[in-house]
Amino acid sequence: MTFEEKRVHLRKALQTEGWVADPLGNNWTAIQLLDISMGGIAFISEENMAVNSSRIFRFHLPGKDRQIDFIGRIANCNQHQYLAGYRVGAQFTRIDAMDLIIVERFVDHKASVST
């Protein structure tokens, strides 16, 4: 069996807490981020989220004071085979330019090497 990679962007593992809300910014729920890329995030959620629905997200990257906020589209949502809950992928649809630069620097492993 072959696996065809569908991801456009390289991902960086990330274990941090974040929050997700409905499109109006109500009903914030904690999520556990798994990884991040220039295109979006993957996370564990207790909630089964409809594909193509919109959500508001917020989280902090390790070592950064600035909170990252973005609006995202649920790209996939599948029951996690080992953990309770769902493995969800969310694509950035609206993110502040400065936040995207911070994400880019975090994802780019060269930027994390001190000289």
N, CA, C and O atoms as CSV, one atom per row, in Angstrom:
chain,resi,resn,atom,element,x,y,z
A,1,MET,N,N,0.847,-1.179,0.000
A,1,MET,CA,C,0.000,0.000,0.000
A,1,MET,C,C,0.891,1.240,0.000
A,1,MET,O,O,1.839,1.325,0.782
A,2,THR,N,N,0.599,2.174,-0.850
A,2,THR,CA,C,1.392,3.395,-0.910
A,2,THR,C,C,0.608,4.534,-0.288
A,2,THR,O,O,-0.623,4.548,-0.297
A,3,PHE,N,N,1.350,5.483,0.251
A,3,PHE,CA,C,0.746,6.654,0.884
A,3,PHE,C,C,1.117,7.868,0.063
A,3,PHE,O,O,2.298,8.147,-0.144
A,4,GLU,N,N,0.124,8.585,-0.403
A,4,GLU,CA,C,0.363,9.804,-1.175
A,4,GLU,C,C,0.242,11.010,-0.254
A,4,GLU,O,O,-0.811,11.239,0.340
A,5,GLU,N,N,1.305,11.770,-0.136
A,5,GLU,CA,C,1.324,12.953,0.722
A,5,GLU,C,C,0.496,14.050,0.067
A,5,GLU,O,O,0.755,14.431,-1.074
A,6,LYS,N,N,-0.510,14.563,0.796
A,6,LYS,CA,C,-1.373,15.613,0.274
A,6,LYS,C,C,-1.005,16.982,0.819
A,6,LYS,O,O,-1.514,17.992,0.333
A,7,ARG,N,N,-0.139,17.041,1.810
A,7,ARG,CA,C,0.214,18.314,2.429
A,7,ARG,C,C,1.073,19.158,1.494
A,7,ARG,O,O,1.976,18.656,0.825
A,8,VAL,N,N,0.770,20.438,1.467
A,8,VAL,CA,C,1.511,21.377,0.640
A,8,VAL,C,C,2.708,21.933,1.408
A,8,VAL,O,O,3.751,22.208,0.815
A,9,HIS,N,N,2.562,22.102,2.734
A,9,HIS,CA,C,3.579,22.732,3.560
A,9,HIS,C,C,4.215,21.724,4.512
A,9,HIS,O,O,3.560,20.796,4.985
A,10,LEU,N,N,5.502,21.925,4.782
A,10,LEU,CA,C,6.176,21.128,5.791
A,10,LEU,C,C,5.591,21.450,7.150
A,10,LEU,O,O,5.194,22.585,7.411
A,11,ARG,N,N,5.539,20.447,8.019
A,11,ARG,CA,C,4.963,20.627,9.350
A,11,ARG,C,C,6.031,20.474,10.410
A,11,ARG,O,O,7.014,19.752,10.237
A,12,LYS,N,N,5.811,21.180,11.524
A,12,LYS,CA,C,6.699,21.074,12.669
A,12,LYS,C,C,5.869,20.604,13.855
A,12,LYS,O,O,4.815,21.166,14.151
A,13,ALA,N,N,6.356,19.562,14.533
A,13,ALA,CA,C,5.655,19.055,15.713
A,13,ALA,C,C,5.517,20.167,16.741
A,13,ALA,O,O,6.404,21.006,16.900
A,14,LEU,N,N,4.401,20.155,17.422
A,14,LEU,CA,C,4.104,21.211,18.384
A,14,LEU,C,C,3.173,20.630,19.434
A,14,LEU,O,O,2.088,20.147,19.112
A,15,GLN,N,N,3.594,20.678,20.675
A,15,GLN,CA,C,2.727,20.211,21.754
A,15,GLN,C,C,2.455,21.383,22.685
A,15,GLN,O,O,3.244,21.691,23.579
A,16,THR,N,N,1.326,22.021,22.452
A,16,THR,CA,C,0.920,23.153,23.279
A,16,THR,C,C,-0.599,23.222,23.291
A,16,THR,O,O,-1.267,22.690,22.403
A,17,GLU,N,N,-1.128,23.877,24.297
A,17,GLU,CA,C,-2.569,24.037,24.388
A,17,GLU,C,C,-3.007,25.235,23.564
A,17,GLU,O,O,-2.287,26.227,23.446
A,18,GLY,N,N,-4.175,25.127,23.010
A,18,GLY,CA,C,-4.789,26.225,22.288
A,18,GLY,C,C,-6.268,26.230,22.597
A,18,GLY,O,O,-6.742,25.461,23.434
A,19,TRP,N,N,-6.999,27.102,21.915
A,19,TRP,CA,C,-8.435,27.211,22.123
A,19,TRP,C,C,-9.123,27.414,20.784
A,19,TRP,O,O,-8.561,28.010,19.865
A,20,VAL,N,N,-10.334,26.916,20.690
A,20,VAL,CA,C,-11.133,27.057,19.481
A,20,VAL,C,C,-12.535,27.514,19.882
A,20,VAL,O,O,-13.064,27.121,20.922
A,21,ALA,N,N,-13.120,28.357,19.025
A,21,ALA,CA,C,-14.478,28.858,19.260
A,21,ALA,C,C,-15.266,28.806,17.964
A,21,ALA,O,O,-14.707,28.630,16.882
A,22,ASP,N,N,-16.573,28.961,18.096
A,22,ASP,CA,C,-17.417,29.033,16.910
A,22,ASP,C,C,-17.093,30.314,16.136
A,22,ASP,O,O,-16.343,31.153,16.635
A,23,PRO,N,N,-17.638,30.479,14.936
A,23,PRO,CA,C,-17.293,31.657,14.110
A,23,PRO,C,C,-17.613,33.006,14.731
A,23,PRO,O,O,-17.080,34.022,14.285
A,24,LEU,N,N,-18.466,33.047,15.749
A,24,LEU,CA,C,-18.805,34.308,16.403
A,24,LEU,C,C,-17.910,34.591,17.607
A,24,LEU,O,O,-18.043,35.632,18.251
A,25,GLY,N,N,-16.993,33.660,17.914
A,25,GLY,CA,C,-16.093,33.848,19.049
A,25,GLY,C,C,-16.708,33.443,20.374
A,25,GLY,O,O,-16.257,33.881,21.433
A,26,ASN,N,N,-17.725,32.615,20.321
A,26,ASN,CA,C,-18.385,32.119,21.533
A,26,ASN,C,C,-17.950,30.680,21.814
A,26,ASN,O,O,-17.399,30.004,20.945
A,27,ASN,N,N,-18.204,30.230,23.024
A,27,ASN,CA,C,-18.001,28.821,23.393
A,27,ASN,C,C,-16.574,28.343,23.172
A,27,ASN,O,O,-16.352,27.381,22.436
A,28,TRP,N,N,-15.605,28.999,23.797
A,28,TRP,CA,C,-14.201,28.606,23.675
A,28,TRP,C,C,-13.968,27.255,24.346
A,28,TRP,O,O,-14.438,27.009,25.457
A,29,THR,N,N,-13.228,26.380,23.649
A,29,THR,CA,C,-12.914,25.039,24.129
A,29,THR,C,C,-11.416,24.802,23.986
A,29,THR,O,O,-10.808,25.204,22.993
A,30,ALA,N,N,-10.829,24.150,24.977
A,30,ALA,CA,C,-9.397,23.831,24.917
A,30,ALA,C,C,-9.138,22.728,23.889
A,30,ALA,O,O,-9.924,21.792,23.740
A,31,ILE,N,N,-8.012,22.869,23.188
A,31,ILE,CA,C,-7.540,21.851,22.240
A,31,ILE,C,C,-6.055,21.613,22.500
A,31,ILE,O,O,-5.383,22.449,23.104
A,32,GLN,N,N,-5.552,20.482,22.047
A,32,GLN,CA,C,-4.128,20.165,22.151
A,32,GLN,C,C,-3.530,20.186,20.750
A,32,GLN,O,O,-3.852,19.326,19.930
A,33,LEU,N,N,-2.657,21.163,20.462
A,33,LEU,CA,C,-2.033,21.240,19.152
A,33,LEU,C,C,-1.017,20.115,18.983
A,33,LEU,O,O,-0.308,19.753,19.923
A,34,LEU,N,N,-0.957,19.570,17.774
A,34,LEU,CA,C,-0.038,18.485,17.437
A,34,LEU,C,C,1.097,18.948,16.533
A,34,LEU,O,O,2.253,18.572,16.725
A,35,ASP,N,N,0.750,19.772,15.539
A,35,ASP,CA,C,1.771,20.306,14.639
A,35,ASP,C,C,1.255,21.562,13.969
A,35,ASP,O,O,0.072,21.896,14.039
A,36,ILE,N,N,2.195,22.257,13.307
A,36,ILE,CA,C,1.882,23.533,12.664
A,36,ILE,C,C,2.672,23.637,11.367
A,36,ILE,O,O,3.769,23.092,11.246
A,37,SER,N,N,2.103,24.338,10.411
A,37,SER,CA,C,2.791,24.604,9.142
A,37,SER,C,C,2.417,26.014,8.707
A,37,SER,O,O,1.669,26.707,9.396
A,38,MET,N,N,2.937,26.429,7.572
A,38,MET,CA,C,2.578,27.731,7.024
A,38,MET,C,C,1.121,27.762,6.563
A,38,MET,O,O,0.567,28.834,6.317
A,39,GLY,N,N,0.508,26.598,6.446
A,39,GLY,CA,C,-0.867,26.534,5.971
A,39,GLY,C,C,-1.914,26.339,7.051
A,39,GLY,O,O,-3.095,26.604,6.825
A,40,GLY,N,N,-1.486,25.867,8.252
A,40,GLY,CA,C,-2.476,25.622,9.289
A,40,GLY,C,C,-1.933,24.788,10.433
A,40,GLY,O,O,-0.722,24.671,10.621
A,41,ILE,N,N,-2.862,24.206,11.199
A,41,ILE,CA,C,-2.502,23.429,12.374
A,41,ILE,C,C,-3.235,22.090,12.370
A,41,ILE,O,O,-4.253,21.926,11.698
A,42,ALA,N,N,-2.700,21.141,13.131
A,42,ALA,CA,C,-3.395,19.896,13.444
A,42,ALA,C,C,-3.523,19.853,14.955
A,42,ALA,O,O,-2.622,20.279,15.677
A,43,PHE,N,N,-4.650,19.334,15.429
A,43,PHE,CA,C,-4.894,19.319,16.875
A,43,PHE,C,C,-5.846,18.196,17.250
A,43,PHE,O,O,-6.504,17.599,16.399
A,44,ILE,N,N,-5.900,17.926,18.547
A,44,ILE,CA,C,-6.844,16.969,19.107
A,44,ILE,C,C,-7.982,17.766,19.736
A,44,ILE,O,O,-7.759,18.731,20.466
A,45,SER,N,N,-9.203,17.339,19.435
A,45,SER,CA,C,-10.388,17.994,19.978
A,45,SER,C,C,-11.366,16.934,20.468
A,45,SER,O,O,-11.454,15.847,19.898
A,46,GLU,N,N,-12.088,17.254,21.513
A,46,GLU,CA,C,-13.156,16.362,21.969
A,46,GLU,C,C,-14.362,16.446,21.051
A,46,GLU,O,O,-15.208,15.552,21.042
A,47,GLU,N,N,-14.440,17.528,20.275
A,47,GLU,CA,C,-15.599,17.793,19.421
A,47,GLU,C,C,-15.365,17.295,17.997
A,47,GLU,O,O,-14.292,17.498,17.428
A,48,ASN,N,N,-16.369,16.647,17.434
A,48,ASN,CA,C,-16.363,16.261,16.028
A,48,ASN,C,C,-16.754,17.509,15.232
A,48,ASN,O,O,-17.874,18.002,15.367
A,49,MET,N,N,-15.842,18.019,14.405
A,49,MET,CA,C,-16.070,19.275,13.687
A,49,MET,C,C,-16.372,19.018,12.217
A,49,MET,O,O,-15.717,18.199,11.572
A,50,ALA,N,N,-17.354,19.714,11.702
A,50,ALA,CA,C,-17.758,19.541,10.311
A,50,ALA,C,C,-16.671,20.072,9.372
A,50,ALA,O,O,-16.185,21.191,9.531
A,51,VAL,N,N,-16.304,19.246,8.394
A,51,VAL,CA,C,-15.332,19.663,7.381
A,51,VAL,C,C,-15.894,20.858,6.622
A,51,VAL,O,O,-17.082,20.898,6.302
A,52,ASN,N,N,-15.043,21.818,6.340
A,52,ASN,CA,C,-15.339,23.076,5.651
A,52,ASN,C,C,-16.020,24.114,6.542
A,52,ASN,O,O,-16.328,25.211,6.077
A,53,SER,N,N,-16.260,23.788,7.815
A,53,SER,CA,C,-16.818,24.797,8.716
A,53,SER,C,C,-15.708,25.743,9.162
A,53,SER,O,O,-14.530,25.391,9.110
A,54,SER,N,N,-16.079,26.929,9.595
A,54,SER,CA,C,-15.113,27.926,10.064
A,54,SER,C,C,-15.075,27.937,11.583
A,54,SER,O,O,-16.079,27.677,12.246
A,55,ARG,N,N,-13.896,28.244,12.125
A,55,ARG,CA,C,-13.700,28.364,13.563
A,55,ARG,C,C,-12.687,29.482,13.808
A,55,ARG,O,O,-11.926,29.858,12.917
A,56,ILE,N,N,-12.695,30.001,15.034
A,56,ILE,CA,C,-11.692,30.959,15.472
A,56,ILE,C,C,-10.738,30.216,16.411
A,56,ILE,O,O,-11.174,29.449,17.270
A,57,PHE,N,N,-9.441,30.449,16.240
A,57,PHE,CA,C,-8.426,29.756,17.021
A,57,PHE,C,C,-7.521,30.756,17.712
A,57,PHE,O,O,-7.356,31.887,17.256
A,58,ARG,N,N,-6.933,30.321,18.828
A,58,ARG,CA,C,-5.877,31.098,19.477
A,58,ARG,C,C,-4.943,30.142,20.207
A,58,ARG,O,O,-5.351,29.117,20.754
A,59,PHE,N,N,-3.657,30.530,20.188
A,59,PHE,CA,C,-2.639,29.747,20.876
A,59,PHE,C,C,-1.374,30.578,21.004
A,59,PHE,O,O,-1.245,31.629,20.376
A,60,HIS,N,N,-0.441,30.104,21.820
A,60,HIS,CA,C,0.884,30.709,21.955
A,60,HIS,C,C,1.907,29.693,21.459
A,60,HIS,O,O,1.816,28.511,21.790
A,61,LEU,N,N,2.856,30.135,20.686
A,61,LEU,CA,C,3.974,29.272,20.312
A,61,LEU,C,C,4.966,29.256,21.474
A,61,LEU,O,O,5.129,30.264,22.162
A,62,PRO,N,N,5.629,28.124,21.697
A,62,PRO,CA,C,6.616,28.055,22.781
A,62,PRO,C,C,7.674,29.147,22.639
A,62,PRO,O,O,8.230,29.350,21.559
A,63,GLY,N,N,7.945,29.845,23.737
A,63,GLY,CA,C,8.960,30.889,23.749
A,63,GLY,C,C,8.507,32.225,23.186
A,63,GLY,O,O,9.310,33.153,23.091
A,64,LYS,N,N,7.250,32.344,22.814
A,64,LYS,CA,C,6.721,33.590,22.246
A,64,LYS,C,C,5.659,34.167,23.170
A,64,LYS,O,O,4.814,33.437,23.689
A,65,ASP,N,N,5.705,35.484,23.375
A,65,ASP,CA,C,4.713,36.146,24.214
A,65,ASP,C,C,3.433,36.462,23.446
A,65,ASP,O,O,2.346,36.503,24.022
A,66,ARG,N,N,3.571,36.680,22.155
A,66,ARG,CA,C,2.421,37.093,21.348
A,66,ARG,C,C,1.441,35.942,21.142
A,66,ARG,O,O,1.835,34.833,20.781
A,67,GLN,N,N,0.185,36.216,21.373
A,67,GLN,CA,C,-0.866,35.237,21.117
A,67,GLN,C,C,-1.190,35.235,19.631
A,67,GLN,O,O,-1.371,36.294,19.030
A,68,ILE,N,N,-1.262,34.059,19.043
A,68,ILE,CA,C,-1.621,33.904,17.639
A,68,ILE,C,C,-3.134,33.675,17.565
A,68,ILE,O,O,-3.656,32.747,18.182
A,69,ASP,N,N,-3.816,34.507,16.822
A,69,ASP,CA,C,-5.256,34.364,16.584
A,69,ASP,C,C,-5.465,34.222,15.085
A,69,ASP,O,O,-4.826,34.915,14.294
A,70,PHE,N,N,-6.358,33.325,14.700
A,70,PHE,CA,C,-6.674,33.213,13.275
A,70,PHE,C,C,-8.051,32.602,13.081
A,70,PHE,O,O,-8.595,31.945,13.969
A,71,ILE,N,N,-8.589,32.833,11.914
A,71,ILE,CA,C,-9.811,32.157,11.484
A,71,ILE,C,C,-9.367,31.035,10.564
A,71,ILE,O,O,-8.517,31.222,9.693
A,72,GLY,N,N,-9.954,29.869,10.773
A,72,GLY,CA,C,-9.549,28.723,9.984
A,72,GLY,C,C,-10.722,27.905,9.485
A,72,GLY,O,O,-11.830,27.958,10.019
A,73,ARG,N,N,-10.434,27.148,8.443
A,73,ARG,CA,C,-11.405,26.220,7.842
A,73,ARG,C,C,-11.024,24.812,8.271
A,73,ARG,O,O,-9.862,24.424,8.150
A,74,ILE,N,N,-11.977,24.047,8.764
A,74,ILE,CA,C,-11.715,22.658,9.134
A,74,ILE,C,C,-11.506,21.870,7.837
A,74,ILE,O,O,-12.426,21.729,7.031
A,75,ALA,N,N,-10.291,21.362,7.649
A,75,ALA,CA,C,-9.937,20.642,6.425
A,75,ALA,C,C,-10.216,19.147,6.553
A,75,ALA,O,O,-10.559,18.488,5.571
A,76,ASN,N,N,-10.069,18.614,7.765
A,76,ASN,CA,C,-10.365,17.202,8.005
A,76,ASN,C,C,-10.626,16.990,9.485
A,76,ASN,O,O,-10.153,17.749,10.330
A,77,CYS,N,N,-11.385,15.950,9.784
A,77,CYS,CA,C,-11.705,15.614,11.168
A,77,CYS,C,C,-11.997,14.127,11.222
A,77,CYS,O,O,-12.968,13.653,10.632
A,78,ASN,N,N,-11.151,13.392,11.934
A,78,ASN,CA,C,-11.289,11.944,12.023
A,78,ASN,C,C,-11.107,11.497,13.458
A,78,ASN,O,O,-10.284,12.047,14.190
A,79,GLN,N,N,-11.879,10.495,13.858
A,79,GLN,CA,C,-11.719,9.934,15.195
A,79,GLN,C,C,-10.272,9.466,15.331
A,79,GLN,O,O,-9.762,8.757,14.463
A,80,HIS,N,N,-9.612,9.861,16.419
A,80,HIS,CA,C,-8.222,9.455,16.645
A,80,HIS,C,C,-8.215,7.979,17.017
A,80,HIS,O,O,-9.006,7.547,17.855
A,81,GLN,N,N,-7.333,7.207,16.404
A,81,GLN,CA,C,-7.356,5.770,16.631
A,81,GLN,C,C,-6.777,5.354,17.975
A,81,GLN,O,O,-7.033,4.238,18.426
A,82,TYR,N,N,-5.999,6.225,18.633
A,82,TYR,CA,C,-5.403,5.867,19.917
A,82,TYR,C,C,-5.864,6.750,21.070
A,82,TYR,O,O,-5.965,6.279,22.203
A,83,LEU,N,N,-6.139,7.993,20.807
A,83,LEU,CA,C,-6.519,8.938,21.851
A,83,LEU,C,C,-8.020,9.192,21.818
A,83,LEU,O,O,-8.668,9.012,20.787
A,84,ALA,N,N,-8.564,9.609,22.951
A,84,ALA,CA,C,-9.971,9.996,22.982
A,84,ALA,C,C,-10.130,11.295,22.203
A,84,ALA,O,O,-9.337,12.222,22.367
A,85,GLY,N,N,-11.125,11.362,21.378
A,85,GLY,CA,C,-11.375,12.584,20.623
A,85,GLY,C,C,-11.069,12.439,19.150
A,85,GLY,O,O,-10.994,11.336,18.608
A,86,TYR,N,N,-10.893,13.592,18.515
A,86,TYR,CA,C,-10.739,13.671,17.064
A,86,TYR,C,C,-9.427,14.360,16.701
A,86,TYR,O,O,-8.994,15.301,17.366
A,87,ARG,N,N,-8.805,13.868,15.632
A,87,ARG,CA,C,-7.634,14.539,15.065
A,87,ARG,C,C,-8.167,15.452,13.980
A,87,ARG,O,O,-8.794,14.997,13.023
A,88,VAL,N,N,-7.912,16.749,14.135
A,88,VAL,CA,C,-8.496,17.751,13.246
A,88,VAL,C,C,-7.385,18.551,12.576
A,88,VAL,O,O,-6.384,18.892,13.206
A,89,GLY,N,N,-7.571,18.844,11.303
A,89,GLY,CA,C,-6.676,19.735,10.580
A,89,GLY,C,C,-7.429,21.005,10.227
A,89,GLY,O,O,-8.544,20.948,9.709
A,90,ALA,N,N,-6.820,22.152,10.505
A,90,ALA,CA,C,-7.449,23.437,10.196
A,90,ALA,C,C,-6.508,24.262,9.328
A,90,ALA,O,O,-5.321,24.388,9.630
A,91,GLN,N,N,-7.034,24.811,8.271
A,91,GLN,CA,C,-6.280,25.645,7.332
A,91,GLN,C,C,-6.487,27.108,7.695
A,91,GLN,O,O,-7.608,27.532,7.978
A,92,PHE,N,N,-5.390,27.888,7.686
A,92,PHE,CA,C,-5.517,29.325,7.918
A,92,PHE,C,C,-6.339,29.929,6.776
A,92,PHE,O,O,-6.020,29.718,5.605
A,93,THR,N,N,-7.385,30.671,7.108
A,93,THR,CA,C,-8.113,31.418,6.080
A,93,THR,C,C,-7.964,32.918,6.293
A,93,THR,O,O,-8.012,33.693,5.337
A,94,ARG,N,N,-7.781,33.329,7.557
A,94,ARG,CA,C,-7.498,34.734,7.846
A,94,ARG,C,C,-6.570,34.784,9.060
A,94,ARG,O,O,-6.929,34.365,10.161
A,95,ILE,N,N,-5.358,35.313,8.822
A,95,ILE,CA,C,-4.365,35.417,9.881
A,95,ILE,C,C,-3.593,36.718,9.692
A,95,ILE,O,O,-3.284,37.100,8.564
A,96,ASP,N,N,-3.288,37.385,10.773
A,96,ASP,CA,C,-2.525,38.624,10.739
A,96,ASP,C,C,-1.155,38.381,10.100
A,96,ASP,O,O,-0.536,37.344,10.340
A,97,ALA,N,N,-0.686,39.316,9.300
A,97,ALA,CA,C,0.598,39.162,8.601
A,97,ALA,C,C,1.755,38.946,9.581
A,97,ALA,O,O,2.638,38.131,9.314
A,98,MET,N,N,1.766,39.667,10.715
A,98,MET,CA,C,2.825,39.494,11.705
A,98,MET,C,C,2.756,38.095,12.326
A,98,MET,O,O,3.791,37.473,12.562
A,99,ASP,N,N,1.545,37.600,12.590
A,99,ASP,CA,C,1.395,36.255,13.137
A,99,ASP,C,C,1.905,35.211,12.147
A,99,ASP,O,O,2.525,34.226,12.549
A,100,LEU,N,N,1.649,35.418,10.862
A,100,LEU,CA,C,2.129,34.477,9.851
A,100,LEU,C,C,3.655,34.477,9.789
A,100,LEU,O,O,4.260,33.424,9.591
A,101,ILE,N,N,4.278,35.626,9.953
A,101,ILE,CA,C,5.747,35.704,9.995
A,101,ILE,C,C,6.274,34.927,11.204
A,101,ILE,O,O,7.264,34.204,11.095
A,102,ILE,N,N,5.620,35.074,12.342
A,102,ILE,CA,C,6.034,34.345,13.549
A,102,ILE,C,C,5.907,32.840,13.325
A,102,ILE,O,O,6.794,32.078,13.708
A,103,VAL,N,N,4.813,32.413,12.711
A,103,VAL,CA,C,4.626,30.992,12.403
A,103,VAL,C,C,5.714,30.514,11.449
A,103,VAL,O,O,6.291,29.445,11.650
A,104,GLU,N,N,5.997,31.304,10.409
A,104,GLU,CA,C,7.020,30.932,9.434
A,104,GLU,C,C,8.378,30.741,10.112
A,104,GLU,O,O,9.074,29.764,9.837
A,105,ARG,N,N,8.749,31.645,10.976
A,105,ARG,CA,C,10.032,31.544,11.676
A,105,ARG,C,C,10.068,30.336,12.602
A,105,ARG,O,O,11.109,29.697,12.752
A,106,PHE,N,N,8.934,30.023,13.224
A,106,PHE,CA,C,8.869,28.872,14.109
A,106,PHE,C,C,8.985,27.563,13.323
A,106,PHE,O,O,9.683,26.638,13.739
A,107,VAL,N,N,8.297,27.501,12.190
A,107,VAL,CA,C,8.293,26.281,11.377
A,107,VAL,C,C,9.639,26.051,10.699
A,107,VAL,O,O,10.082,24.911,10.555
A,108,ASP,N,N,10.284,27.132,10.284
A,108,ASP,CA,C,11.565,27.028,9.579
A,108,ASP,C,C,12.647,26.625,10.580
A,108,ASP,O,O,13.070,27.441,11.400
A,109,HIS,N,N,13.090,25.380,10.516
A,109,HIS,CA,C,14.076,24.878,11.493
A,109,HIS,C,C,15.371,25.664,11.486
A,109,HIS,O,O,16.068,25.695,12.501
A,110,LYS,N,N,15.715,26.293,10.389
A,110,LYS,CA,C,16.943,27.099,10.326
A,110,LYS,C,C,16.832,28.319,11.221
A,110,LYS,O,O,17.829,28.751,11.798
A,111,ALA,N,N,15.621,28.890,11.349
A,111,ALA,CA,C,15.419,30.068,12.163
A,111,ALA,C,C,15.553,29.761,13.646
A,111,ALA,O,O,15.806,30.663,14.445
A,112,SER,N,N,15.383,28.486,14.024
A,112,SER,CA,C,15.460,28.141,15.440
A,112,SER,C,C,16.872,27.798,15.895
A,112,SER,O,O,17.106,27.557,17.080
A,113,VAL,N,N,17.812,27.776,14.956
A,113,VAL,CA,C,19.203,27.492,15.302
A,113,VAL,C,C,19.893,28.807,15.665
A,113,VAL,O,O,19.923,29.741,14.863
A,114,SER,N,N,20.448,28.876,16.884
A,114,SER,CA,C,21.125,30.114,17.282
A,114,SER,C,C,22.549,30.128,16.752
A,114,SER,O,O,23.210,29.091,16.681
A,115,THR,N,N,23.010,31.309,16.384
A,115,THR,CA,C,24.385,31.436,15.848
A,115,THR,C,C,25.200,32.342,16.720
A,115,THR,O,O,26.376,32.575,16.440
